Amino acid sequence: MEELIESILDYVRADYTDYAIMINGEWGSGKTHFWNNKIRNKIESLQLNGRKYTTIYMSLYGISNLEDISKKIFIETTQLMDKNLKKYMDTHGQTTIPEYAKTGLDMANFFGVTKNGEKIDYGEFFATNNKILCFDDLERANVDVIDILGYINNFVEHDHIKTIIICNEKELSTKLKSSNLEMKTFIATYLLDKEGNLLQTDKPMVEKIADKIEYVFDKANDYERIKEKLIGETFEYAPKFNYIINGILMRYENNKDLITFLRQHTNLITNTFMKSGTRNLRILKHALNDFQKVFDNVNKAYPNTNLRVLQTMLIFTIAVSFEIKSGKITKDKFINIGSNEEYKAILVSSRVLMDNRQYYIKEFDNNYYFNFKSDYRFFKFIEVYVRTRIFDMRLFKDDMENIIKTIDTEKLPGYKRLLTEEYWKISDDQFPNVIEEVVNDIKEGNLKLMEVVKLFAYFSYFSKRGLIAYDMATLKEIFIEGMDKVADTSEYCDNIDEELTRIGIDVGEDMDEILQYFNKLNCKLEQKMYEEKADDIFKCIPMRMEVFYDRFDQECMEKAILNYYDPYKMFQRIMCASNEDIVLIKEMLVNRASKNQELMKPELGFIIRLKAIIDEYYQARDVSIKMVMLKEFSNDLQTVIDLYGAEAIHSAMLETTTSYVDDEFDEVNFDV
């Protein structure tokens, strides 16, 4: 971000410019905040050649004609000429006049006389070499963008005033294409009819109308032309969201319980924000404000609420806020869901029922709760509050009572109590029983591998504080044996860092040995997982080729999946495929390796061995179309092999055993 600030200041420092610069970024990403808190102060603190700069900021939001812009500029400039007004603003730390206050200024300002009776200093008024103009919200003006840019060009080209334009070009492009769409469609249809092309069936009518609209009303090209003339540089505003989110949380410093909770779960906030796909910090601020009310009410009425429930409430509040307020969905998507049970029922039924709402809920759940396990994932009182701005106390009570019935911490297994709630909420008389229960579960292999790892962090913490009688050496022995017991039945964990951030205590150095052992077991689980996935995908050859192509395209284009499959089995399946499919499979593998050469490097040994198998097979057979296809397949595999250097090929060949193929290939049978 500092590089961006410095680039903008370089533009301001330049002796002569005949162009403006643009700051482009998504709505709500903090562009205006960036101007007000980072850029404006830096510019106004500059002093070059004995002069200081004055910034003049104007939002074009809602501007309906060019005269409104002129009035705004006049007010922003003349406010600095009134000494009394300037003195008041300096005394009260006011940098700009509020919009409502501007409307109440004496109309004499428009005729050159200020409130204290002084005439305008025309030398100051006509000076342009110390003014920096900033036009914000270009895409939100109600004036033709082309006209606005032409208007701004007068300041830039003729007066050489340094000018900064802030906008969202993506929305601007949409606005250019969608403005007056009904009128454009009518005229395009009329023109097509006059040309005799309307009813021709060479292409769909919708496509013909769209093409004609683009040809006749090509505002986008007009915009690009004037932009090329006016804008010298366009800077993409891409803030560091982790830093900004930490800044947003500072507003809750006075709420000790809330800020502690939010600081501990910054990762959850950031992940949910990123999953929204909007980058809209404004909505995130509103969502956190909503969560403050949720958190305060829960803490006040139900102080012993399970930590996992509070975490899920945080995710749900942010997720629903983004889904509704960003315009992704209509508000009624959640209206008919009355409870968590109904929400879970929809997730189950979405697999078989053709219902748009059910498909949406499934996608919502997969997106925001991916790798986050929680039995209670829908809160009606939060959904209603976000959607209607009404905090319904009856719904709040109903939800919380259902949560208590569903998640009774007294009845939870000991390991879940440690992993899902603050350990200090366990009473002293219950704590020893919980510890022994967890130790027995670990010894008997009743838990998942990642659960064992996370529990070690707690036991290490307890041991150091004398809360349990186990020393560190004994604990490590128990937990390593426990990991061995569940290694074969557990699932591969691909988000280890995220899982570890959910531990409610500091992770100490004693975790290093446990994590190293876990990583070794986890690598084996990864190998097993991808071997099973590869087998599941490739067994679609040759009987379910459409499924194979779809799954390979979706799941294997950025993963060296061939490294987990046997080349001989692949050859068998290729041999049973049609000639057409052999060609398609070959092209798919070659194109994939060409586009992702480094990523697919682990597959080099597989490719070498598969080529050897194919070569030995077709060389011993009579010529046929299939044999020709196989030979071309081998040649293209050689092309892939040649993409890698001699050292990589030599290393891969050392790891590859020679495969000999005999006449049994004529009859290939295997389960499909």
C-alpha positions in Angstrom: 0.0 0.0 0.0 2.9 2.3 0.7 4.0 1.9 -2.9 0.6 3.0 -4.1 0.7 6.1 -1.9 4.2 7.0 -3.1 3.2 6.6 -6.8 0.3 9.0 -6.2 2.6 11.5 -4.5 5.0 11.2 -7.4 2.2 12.4 -9.7 1.5 15.4 -7.4 5.2 16.3 -7.2 5.7 16.3 -11.0 6.3 19.8 -12.3 4.0 19.4 -15.3 1.2 17.0 -16.0 -1.5 17.0 -18.7 -3.3 13.9 -17.5 -5.3 12.7 -14.5 -4.8 9.5 -12.6 -7.4 6.9 -11.6 -7.8 4.8 -8.4 -9.9 1.8 -9.3 -11.4 -0.6 -6.8 -14.6 -2.5 -5.8 -17.4 -0.9 -3.9 -16.9 -0.8 -0.2 -13.3 -1.8 -0.4 -12.2 1.4 1.4 -11.1 3.7 -1.5 -12.7 6.8 0.1 -11.3 6.0 3.5 -7.9 5.5 1.8 -8.2 9.0 0.3 -9.3 10.7 3.5 -6.9 9.0 5.9 -3.8 8.2 3.8 -3.6 10.3 0.6 -5.2 13.7 1.5 -3.1 14.4 4.6 0.1 13.3 2.7 -0.7 15.7 -0.1 -1.5 18.7 2.1 1.7 18.2 4.1 3.8 18.5 0.9 5.6 21.7 0.3 7.2 22.1 -3.1 8.9 25.3 -4.4 7.5 27.2 -1.5 3.9 26.3 -2.0 1.6 24.0 -0.1 -1.2 22.0 -1.8 -4.9 22.3 -1.2 -7.1 19.2 -1.9 -10.7 19.7 -3.2 -12.8 16.5 -2.8 -16.1 16.0 -4.6 -18.3 12.9 -4.5 -20.2 12.6 -7.8 -22.8 10.4 -6.2 -26.3 11.4 -7.3 -25.0 14.4 -9.5 -27.6 15.0 -12.1 -26.0 17.7 -14.2 -22.6 19.3 -14.8 -23.6 22.5 -13.1 -23.9 20.6 -9.8 -20.2 19.7 -10.1 -19.3 23.4 -10.7 -21.3 24.5 -7.6 -19.6 21.8 -5.6 -16.1 23.0 -6.7 -17.1 26.6 -6.0 -18.2 25.8 -2.4 -15.1 23.7 -1.7 -12.8 26.5 -2.9 -14.5 29.5 -1.4 -14.9 27.9 2.0 -11.1 28.4 2.5 -11.4 32.1 1.8 -13.7 32.9 4.7 -11.3 33.6 7.6 -13.9 33.1 10.3 -15.0 29.9 8.7 -11.4 28.7 8.3 -10.7 29.6 12.0 -13.7 27.7 13.2 -12.7 24.6 11.1 -9.1 24.7 12.4 -10.3 25.1 16.0 -12.7 22.2 15.8 -10.5 19.9 13.7 -13.0 20.1 10.9 -11.4 19.3 7.5 -14.6 19.6 5.3 -17.9 21.2 5.5 -20.8 18.8 6.0 -23.1 18.6 3.0 -26.1 19.7 5.0 -24.2 22.7 6.3 -23.1 23.8 2.8 -26.8 24.2 1.8 -27.2 26.7 4.7 -24.3 28.9 3.7 -25.2 32.5 2.9 -26.0 32.8 -0.8 -23.6 35.8 -0.9 -20.9 33.2 -1.2 -22.0 32.6 -4.8 -21.5 36.3 -5.6 -18.0 36.8 -4.3 -18.7 38.2 -0.8 -18.0 36.0 2.2 -19.7 36.1 5.6 -17.2 38.5 7.1 -17.7 41.0 4.3 -14.4 40.4 2.6 -14.0 40.3 -1.1 -12.6 37.3 -2.9 -8.8 37.2 -3.3 -8.8 36.7 -7.1 -5.1 35.9 -7.0 -5.9 32.9 -4.8 -9.1 32.2 -6.7 -7.3 32.0 -10.1 -4.3 30.0 -8.8 -4.3 26.4 -10.1 -0.8 25.2 -9.4 -1.6 24.4 -5.8 -4.9 22.7 -6.2 -5.5 18.9 -6.3 -8.9 17.9 -7.5 -10.4 14.5 -6.4 -13.6 13.2 -8.0 -15.1 10.2 -6.2 -17.9 7.8 -7.1 -17.7 8.4 -10.9 -19.9 5.3 -11.6 -22.6 6.6 -9.3 -23.3 9.9 -11.1 -26.6 10.4 -12.8 -24.8 12.1 -15.7 -23.4 10.5 -18.8 -19.9 9.3 -17.8 -18.5 10.5 -21.2 -19.8 14.1 -20.4 -18.3 14.0 -16.9 -14.9 12.9 -18.2 -15.0 15.6 -20.9 -15.8 18.2 -18.2 -12.9 17.0 -16.0 -10.6 17.1 -19.0 -11.0 20.9 -19.1 -9.2 21.2 -15.7 -6.6 18.7 -16.7 -5.7 19.6 -20.3 -6.2 23.4 -20.2 -5.5 24.3 -16.6 -3.1 21.5 -15.8 -4.7 20.9 -12.4 -3.6 17.7 -10.8 -6.7 15.5 -10.8 -7.5 12.1 -9.1 -10.5 10.1 -10.1 -11.8 7.4 -7.8 -14.2 4.8 -9.2 -15.2 1.2 -9.6 -14.5 0.4 -13.3 -16.3 -2.9 -13.2 -19.6 -1.3 -12.2 -18.9 1.5 -14.6 -18.6 -1.0 -17.5 -21.9 -2.6 -16.4 -23.6 0.9 -16.3 -22.4 1.8 -19.8 -23.8 -1.4 -21.2 -27.1 -1.5 -19.3 -28.2 2.2 -19.5 -31.4 2.8 -21.4 -31.5 -0.9 -22.3 -35.2 -1.0 -23.3 -34.8 1.9 -25.7 -31.6 0.3 -27.2 -33.4 -3.0 -27.6 -36.3 -1.4 -29.4 -34.0 0.5 -31.8 -31.8 -2.6 -32.4 -34.9 -4.7 -33.2 -36.3 -2.0 -35.5 -33.0 -1.8 -37.4 -32.7 -5.6 -37.7 -36.2 -5.7 -39.1 -35.5 -3.0 -41.7 -32.4 -4.9 -42.7 -34.4 -8.1 -43.1 -32.2 -9.9 -40.5 -34.6 -10.1 -37.6 -36.3 -13.4 -38.5 -33.2 -15.1 -40.0 -32.2 -18.3 -38.2 -28.4 -18.0 -38.6 -28.1 -17.2 -34.9 -30.4 -16.8 -31.8 -32.4 -13.6 -31.9 -31.2 -12.5 -28.4 -27.6 -12.7 -29.7 -28.4 -10.7 -32.8 -30.1 -8.0 -30.8 -27.1 -7.8 -28.3 -24.7 -7.6 -31.2 -26.7 -4.8 -32.9 -26.9 -2.9 -29.6 -23.1 -3.1 -29.1 -22.6 -2.0 -32.7 -24.9 1.0 -32.6 -24.5 2.1 -29.0 -20.9 1.4 -28.3 -20.4 3.7 -25.3 -17.7 1.4 -23.9 -15.4 2.3 -26.8 -16.2 6.0 -26.3 -15.3 5.7 -22.7 -12.0 3.9 -23.6 -11.1 6.7 -26.1 -11.6 9.6 -23.7 -10.0 7.6 -20.8 -6.9 7.0 -23.0 -6.8 10.8 -23.6 -7.5 11.9 -20.0 -6.1 9.2 -17.7 -2.3 8.8 -17.6 -2.2 6.0 -15.0 -4.7 3.7 -13.4 -3.9 2.3 -9.9 -5.6 -0.8 -8.7 -6.7 -0.4 -5.0 -6.2 -3.8 -3.4 -6.0 -3.3 0.3 -4.4 -5.7 2.7 -7.5 -6.9 4.3 -6.0 -8.5 7.4 -4.5 -5.1 8.4 -7.7 -3.3 7.6 -9.9 -5.8 9.5 -7.7 -5.4 12.6 -8.3 -1.6 12.3 -12.0 -2.1 12.1 -12.0 -4.2 15.3 -10.4 -1.3 17.2 -13.8 0.4 17.4 -14.9 -2.3 19.9 -12.0 -1.7 22.3 -14.5 -0.4 24.9 -16.4 -3.7 24.9 -13.8 -5.9 26.7 -15.6 -9.3 26.3 -16.4 -8.6 22.6 -13.0 -7.4 21.6 -11.3 -10.4 23.3 -13.6 -12.7 21.4 -13.1 -10.9 18.0 -9.4 -10.7 18.4 -9.2 -14.5 19.1 -11.3 -15.2 16.0 -9.8 -12.7 13.5 -9.1 -15.7 11.3 -12.8 -16.6 11.2 -13.7 -13.1 10.3 -11.1 -12.8 7.5 -12.0 -16.3 6.1 -15.7 -15.5 6.0 -15.1 -12.1 4.5 -12.9 -13.6 1.7 -15.5 -16.4 1.0 -18.1 -13.7 0.4 -16.2 -12.8 -2.8 -17.2 -9.1 -2.6 -14.3 -7.4 -0.9 -16.8 -5.0 0.5 -15.5 -3.6 3.8 -18.6 -1.5 4.3 -20.8 -4.5 4.6 -18.3 -6.2 7.0 -18.5 -3.1 9.3 -22.3 -3.4 9.3 -22.1 -7.1 10.0 -19.7 -6.7 12.9 -22.0 -4.0 14.4 -24.9 -6.5 14.1 -22.8 -9.2 15.8 -22.1 -6.8 18.6 -25.8 -6.7 19.5 -26.0 -10.5 19.1 -22.9 -11.1 21.3 -24.0 -8.7 24.0 -27.5 -10.2 24.2 -26.2 -13.8 24.3 -23.6 -12.9 27.0 -26.2 -11.2 29.1 -29.0 -13.7 28.9 -27.0 -17.0 28.3 -23.5 -16.4 29.7 -22.4 -20.1 29.5 -23.1 -20.4 25.8 -20.9 -22.9 24.1 -17.8 -21.3 22.3 -18.5 -23.2 19.1 -22.0 -21.7 19.0 -20.6 -18.2 19.4 -18.1 -18.9 16.6 -20.9 -20.1 14.3 -23.0 -17.1 15.2 -20.1 -14.9 14.1 -19.7 -16.7 10.8 -23.5 -16.7 10.2 -23.9 -13.0 10.9 -21.2 -12.0 8.5 -22.3 -14.6 5.8 -26.0 -13.6 5.8 -25.0 -9.9 5.8 -22.9 -10.3 2.7 -25.5 -12.5 0.9 -28.3 -10.1 1.4 -26.6 -6.7 1.4 -24.3 -7.3 -1.6 -27.3 -8.0 -3.7 -26.3 -11.6 -4.4 -29.7 -12.9 -3.5 -33.2 -11.6 -2.8 -34.1 -11.4 0.9 -36.7 -14.2 0.7 -34.1 -16.9 0.3 -34.1 -17.4 4.1 -37.6 -16.3 5.0 -39.3 -19.7 4.9 -36.5 -21.4 7.0 -37.8 -21.3 10.5 -35.1 -23.2 12.5 -31.8 -25.0 12.4 -33.6 -28.3 12.0 -35.4 -27.0 8.8 -32.1 -25.7 7.5 -30.4 -29.1 8.1 -33.4 -30.9 6.5 -33.0 -28.7 3.4 -29.3 -29.6 3.1 -30.3 -33.3 3.1 -33.2 -32.9 0.6 -31.2 -30.6 -1.7 -29.5 -33.7 -3.1 -32.7 -35.1 -4.6 -35.2 -32.2 -4.9 -35.2 -29.8 -7.8 -35.7 -26.6 -5.8 -33.7 -23.4 -6.4 -33.9 -22.4 -2.8 -32.5 -25.7 -1.7 -29.6 -25.5 -4.2 -28.8 -22.1 -2.9 -28.8 -23.2 0.7 -26.5 -26.1 -0.1 -24.1 -23.7 -1.9 -24.3 -21.2 1.0 -23.5 -24.0 3.5 -20.7 -25.4 1.4 -19.1 -22.0 1.0 -19.2 -20.5 4.4 -19.0 -23.7 6.6 -16.5 -25.5 4.5 -14.1 -27.3 6.9 -16.0 -25.8 9.9 -18.0 -28.5 11.8 -20.9 -27.3 13.8 -24.2 -29.0 14.6 -26.0 -25.7 14.9 -25.5 -23.5 11.8 -28.7 -21.5 11.3 -30.0 -18.8 13.7 -33.4 -17.4 12.8 -33.2 -14.4 15.1 -29.9 -13.3 13.4 -31.3 -13.8 9.9 -34.4 -11.7 10.8 -32.3 -9.0 12.5 -30.0 -8.7 9.4 -32.9 -8.8 7.0 -35.4 -6.5 8.8 -33.3 -4.6 11.4 -35.6 -5.9 14.1 -34.1 -7.8 17.0 -37.0 -10.2 17.8 -36.5 -11.2 21.5 -39.0 -14.0 21.1 -37.1 -15.6 18.3 -33.9 -15.0 20.2 -35.2 -16.9 23.2 -36.6 -19.7 21.1 -33.3 -20.2 19.3 -31.2 -20.1 22.4 -33.5 -22.6 24.2 -33.2 -24.9 21.3 -29.4 -24.6 21.3 -29.3 -25.5 25.0 -31.4 -28.6 24.3 -29.3 -29.5 21.3 -25.9 -28.8 22.7 -26.0 -29.6 26.5 -22.4 -29.2 27.6 -23.1 -31.4 30.6 -23.9 -34.3 28.2 -21.1 -33.7 25.7 -18.2 -36.1 25.5 -15.2 -34.8 27.5 -13.0 -34.2 24.4 -15.8 -32.1 22.8 -16.0 -30.0 25.9 -12.3 -29.2 25.8 -12.4 -28.5 22.0 -15.6 -26.4 21.9 -15.8 -24.4 25.1 -13.5 -22.6 27.4 -11.9 -25.2 29.7 -12.4 -22.9 32.7 -16.2 -23.3 32.4 -15.7 -27.0 33.4 -16.3 -27.2 37.2 -13.4 -28.3 39.4 -15.3 -31.5 40.5 -16.0 -32.4 36.8 -12.5 -31.6 35.5 -10.7 -34.9 36.6 -13.4 -37.1 35.1 -13.2 -35.1 31.8 -9.4 -35.6 31.7 -9.6 -39.3 32.3 -12.4 -39.8 29.8 -10.4 -38.0 27.1 -7.2 -40.1 27.9 -9.3 -43.3 27.6 -10.7 -42.1 24.3 -7.2 -41.4 23.0 -5.8 -44.8 24.1 -8.8 -46.7 22.6 -8.6 -44.8 19.3 -12.1 -43.3 19.5 -11.1 -39.8 18.2 -10.0 -38.3 14.9 -6.3 -37.6 14.2 -6.7 -33.8 14.2 -8.7 -34.0 17.4 -5.9 -35.9 19.1 -3.4 -33.2 18.0 -5.5 -30.3 19.2 -6.1 -32.1 22.6 -2.4 -32.5 23.1 -2.1 -28.7 23.2 -4.6 -28.5 26.0 -3.0 -31.4 28.0 0.4 -29.8 27.6 -1.0 -26.5 28.9 -2.7 -28.3 31.8 0.5 -30.2 32.7 2.6 -27.0 32.8 0.1 -25.5 35.2 -0.1 -28.5 37.5 -3.8 -29.1 36.6 -3.1 -32.8 35.7 -0.7 -35.4 37.1 0.8 -36.4 33.7 4.3 -35.3 32.9 5.3 -34.3 29.3 7.1 -37.5 28.4 4.1 -39.6 29.4 1.7 -37.4 27.6 3.7 -37.6 24.4 3.8 -41.4 24.6 0.1 -41.6 25.1 -0.8 -39.2 22.3 1.6 -40.7 19.8 0.2 -44.2 20.4 -3.2 -42.7 20.1 -2.4 -41.1 16.8 -1.1 -44.5 15.5 -4.4 -46.1 16.4 -6.5 -43.7 14.4 -4.1 -43.0 11.5 -5.7 -45.6 9.2 -9.3 -44.5 9.9 -8.9 -40.7 9.9 -9.2 -38.3 7.0 -6.5 -36.2 5.4 -6.4 -32.6 6.8 -5.6 -29.9 4.2 -6.1 -26.9 6.5 -3.8 -27.7 9.4 -3.0 -24.0 10.2 -6.7 -23.1 10.3 -7.5 -26.0 12.6 -4.8 -25.0 15.0 -6.0 -21.5 15.2 -9.2 -22.8 16.7 -7.4 -24.0 19.8 -8.5 -21.7 22.6 -5.0 -21.5 24.2 -1.5 -20.7 23.2 0.3 -23.5 21.4 3.7 -24.2 23.1 7.0 -25.6 21.8 6.0 -29.1 23.1 3.7 -29.3 20.1 6.6 -29.5 17.7 7.2 -33.2 18.1 3.5 -34.0 18.0 3.0 -31.9 14.9 6.0 -33.5 13.1 4.5 -37.0 13.9 1.1 -35.8 12.8 2.5 -34.4 9.5 4.1 -37.8 8.7 0.8 -39.6 9.3 -1.1 -36.9 7.4 1.1 -37.3 4.4 0.2 -41.0 4.3 -3.5 -40.1 4.6 -3.0 -37.6 1.7 -1.4 -40.4 -0.4 -4.3 -42.7 0.4 -6.9 -40.1 -0.3 -5.6 -39.2 -3.7 -5.0 -42.9 -4.6 -8.7 -43.5 -3.9 -9.7 -40.4 -5.8 -7.6 -41.4 -8.8 -9.0 -44.9 -8.8 -12.6 -43.5 -8.5 -12.1 -41.1 -11.4 -10.2 -43.4 -13.8 -12.5 -46.3 -13.3 -15.0 -44.2 -15.3 -12.9 -45.2 -18.4 -14.3 -46.6 -20.7 -17.9 -47.0 -19.6 -18.7 -43.5 -18.3 -16.5 -41.2 -20.3 -18.6 -38.1 -19.8 -18.3 -38.5 -16.1 -14.6 -39.0 -16.4 -14.1 -35.9 -18.6 -16.1 -33.7 -16.2 -14.5 -34.9 -13.0 -11.0 -34.8 -14.5 -11.6 -31.2 -15.6 -13.0 -30.2 -12.3 -10.7 -32.0 -9.9 -7.4 -32.9 -11.6 -6.3 -29.9 -13.7 -4.2 -28.4 -10.9 -3.3 -31.6 -9.1 -0.7 -34.2 -10.1 -3.3 -36.9 -9.7 -1.5 -39.3 -12.1 1.2 -39.7 -9.5 -1.2 -41.6 -7.4 -2.3 -44.1 -10.1 -0.8 -47.2 -11.7 0.3 -46.7 -15.3 -0.4 -50.3 -16.2 -4.0 -49.9 -15.0 -4.3 -46.7 -17.0 -3.1 -48.5 -20.1 -5.7 -51.2 -19.6 -8.5 -48.7 -19.4 -7.2 -46.7 -22.5 -7.1 -50.0 -24.5 -10.8 -50.5 -23.7 -11.7 -47.0 -24.8 -12.9 -46.0 -28.3 -10.4 -44.6 -30.7 -12.1 -41.2 -30.4 -11.7 -41.3 -26.6 -8.0 -42.3 -26.9 -7.4 -39.1 -28.9 -9.4 -37.0 -26.5 -7.6 -38.4 -23.4 -4.2 -37.9 -25.2 -5.0 -34.2 -26.0 -6.3 -33.6 -22.5 -3.1 -34.9 -20.9 -0.8 -33.1 -23.2 -2.5 -29.7 -22.9 -2.7 -30.1 -19.2 1.0 -30.8 -18.9 1.9 -27.9 -21.2 -0.1 -25.4 -19.2 1.0 -26.6 -15.8 4.5 -27.8 -16.5 6.0 -27.3 -13.0 2.8 -28.4 -11.2 2.7 -31.7 -13.1 6.4 -32.5 -12.6 5.6 -35.2 -10.0 3.8 -37.1 -12.8 6.9 -37.4 -15.0 7.7 -40.9 -13.8 4.1 -42.0 -14.6 4.3 -40.5 -18.1 7.7 -42.3 -18.8 6.3 -45.6 -17.7 3.0 -45.3 -19.5 4.9 -44.5 -22.7 7.1 -47.6 -22.3 4.1 -49.8 -21.8 2.4 -48.3 -24.9 5.5 -48.7 -27.0 6.0 -52.3 -26.1 2.4 -53.1 -26.9 1.9 -51.5 -30.3 5.4 -52.6 -31.6 4.3 -56.2 -31.2 1.0 -55.8 -33.0 -0.2 -55.5 -36.6 -1.1 -52.1 -37.9 -4.6 -51.0 -37.2 -6.3 -47.7 -36.5 -6.1 -48.3 -32.7 -2.3 -49.1 -33.1 -1.8 -45.8 -35.0 -3.7 -43.9 -32.3 -1.5 -45.5 -29.6 1.6 -44.6 -31.5 0.5 -41.0 -31.7 -0.3 -41.2 -28.1 3.2 -42.3 -27.3 4.7 -39.6 -29.5 2.7 -36.9 -27.7 3.8 -38.4 -24.3 7.4 -38.0 -25.5 6.6 -34.3 -26.2 5.4 -33.9 -22.6 8.6 -35.7 -21.4 10.8 -33.4 -23.4 9.3 -30.4 -21.6 11.4 -31.3 -18.6 15.2 -31.2 -18.5 17.5 -34.1 -18.6 18.1 -34.1 -14.9 14.4 -34.3 -14.1 13.9 -37.1 -16.6 16.9 -39.0 -15.2 15.6 -38.6 -11.7 12.1 -39.8 -12.7 13.5 -42.8 -14.5 15.4 -43.9 -11.4 12.2 -44.1 -9.6 10.4 -45.9 -12.4 10.6 -49.7 -12.9 10.6 -51.1 -16.4 7.3 -52.7 -17.4 7.1 -55.6 -19.8 4.0 -56.2 -21.7 3.1 -59.6 -23.3 0.4 -61.0 -25.5 -2.1 -61.1 -22.7 -3.0 -57.5 -23.6 -5.2 -58.8 -26.4 -7.7 -59.8 -23.8 -8.1 -57.2 -21.1 -10.7 -57.7 -18.4 -11.2 -55.7 -15.3 -14.0 -54.3 -13.2 -15.6 -51.1 -14.5 
